[in-house]
Amino acid sequence: MLFNNKHIAGILEDRGLSELNDDSLWQVKNILNELDDEQLLRNSKKIISSDYGNEKAIATYLRAIVEQNWVLLAQNDKILKSLQSQDEDTKEK
């Protein structure tokens, strides 16, 4: 793992994600670490332009997108459940 917690915190803060819940934070850290393991966060142009890394880089980027989609689905589900609960509470009053 090349990222330290301070570096991850900086990336999340820069993107307005510093207050993620523990589950989402764990998933995002895994995504960032996987991309960093393949050196795709720091020097992606070099990796993609090489014959060796092209297919692997593309696969890793696609995997990161899929993982991000799982995070978004989980967060959207929580939002929907919260809104439904608020709606039910409003109807009861």
Steps between C-alpha positions, in 0.01 A plus 500: 500500500673815379243749619507612856190618680608865478533481121162329464343760729644773277359343184157461661503854638595645160191331355260593780484144633669541837192398697418165340352233722729215603372255236542744212836617631627141510385442142652823372831424670504159331435659160776756551746238620430273205552786256816601681633142500482513121653852501191638330448799725841655455617417151208369298613645165824303516327172585227530238746595226709188557407175330547302821276703724223599263261208547575468870454874555168501317379199699603664828327827410183310405511306825533828691194636319301189589606528865405869503160408360446258791579784741252727322230232501541444874491873572195553278322214677565665836369833369185338363433316825550820697263692274239224521527501877457878510201473268338240725565714806340799328192299403453379858485857635 
